Amino acid sequence: MKLKDRFQALIDKYKDDPEYIAEGMLLEIRDQFLGAMESQGINRSQLAEKLGCSNAYVTKLFNGSENLTIKKAVQIANVLGAMLDIAVVPNEYDVKRYYTYSSKKIDLSNKTKGINFTNNYEPNFSVAA
């Protein structure tokens, strides 16, 4: 069996595992925070200062060795001039998320790199059964 096939078999095996799903969500949140920081020119030290915590704590949050709570994620989003958005949706629904700013849709299903997070965005959700 090729490495690619073995890797895909592992993904298929764990795709419905709550721990696997949660870790994927945490990676996505961290990636979005890093994209927002990059677009604003904020480094981890500056983020730590704005949050009132140590550089080591922020490093642990971003490398996954410290638990990122919803409360801390909201604080980070607030410091970055953004909001944390969490939704509970039935499994059979396909959710497309986008945000509007100046009548432009921004698709956040991919990377957030290059998006200016210093403005207010209005969430718009479309849910299809």
N, C-alpha and C positions, 0 to 999 in steps of 0.2 A: 504494500500500500504506500502510495506517495505521501510525502510530508503534507502537502496541501490537502489531501483527502483525510489524513489523520486529524489535522487541525479542524477541518470542517465537521468531522464526526464529533469532536469534543464540543464544538460550538452547538451542534444539534442536540447533544446530550444535555447540556447545561442551559440552553436558551430559556427554559421556563423556570429555572431555579431562582428563588427570590434573592439569594445572596449575589448571584451573577448579575441579575437585573439591577439590583441596588448599586453594585459597584460600577456598572455601566452608566447609571444615572449620575453617580458622583463624579465619574470621569468627565462626563459631558458638562456638568456644572462647573467643575474646575477649569475645563477648557474654555468655557464661555467667560469666566472671570479673567483668565489670562488674556483672552482676546480683547476684553474691555480695557484691561490694564495697558496692553500694548497700544491700543488706539488712543489712549489718553497719555501715554508716556509715563505711566506710573510703574515703578519697580516694586519688588516685594518689601523692601525696606520702607519705602514710602507708604505702602499699604499698611504695614505693621504700625507705623507711626499714627496714621489716620484712625486705625482701629484701637489704638492704645494698648497694644500687646507687643510681645518680643518678635524679633526677626525669626528666631528659631521656631516659634509657634506657627507663624505664617508658612515657613518652609515645611513644617510637619503637616500642616493642612493641605498644602499643594502636592506633597509627595505621597499622601495617603496614610501616613503613620499616625495621624491625629484624626479623630472622628469629626467630620464636618456635620454639625447639627443644622437643622433648619434655621434656628435662631441665629447662628453664626453666619449662615449663608445670606440671610436677610440683612444682617449688619454689613457684610461685605458688599452686597448689591447696593445698599444705601450709600455707602462710602463712594462707590463707583458711579453714583447718579443713575442707578438702574433699579429695577424691581425683580424680585424672585417670583417666578410663575410656576405653580404646581397644579396639576389637574388630575382628577380621578375620573376615568372614562371606562365604560364597559369594554371588555376585551374585543367584542365583535365590531366595535367602531373604529374607523380610520380617522385620525385627527390630523388636520393640517393646521399648523400654527404659523402665523405671520403677524408682523407689527407694522403699523402705518406711521409714516412721518412725512409730512408735506405731500400727501397723497401718493407716496411711493410705498410699495410693499417690500418688506425685508423678510426673506425666508431664513429662519433660524434653524432649520433642520440640518444645515451644514455648518461650517466654521463661522465664527463671529468676527474673524480677523477683518480689520478695515472698517468696521461699523463704528460710527461715532456715538458713544453712549452718554454724551453730555446733554442730550436733549430728551424731552419726554416723549415716550412712545405710547400709543394707544393699542391695547391688545385687541385682536380680532380673531375669532375662532370659527372654523367651519367644521362641523362634525357630520359625517355621513355614515349611515347604517349599511 
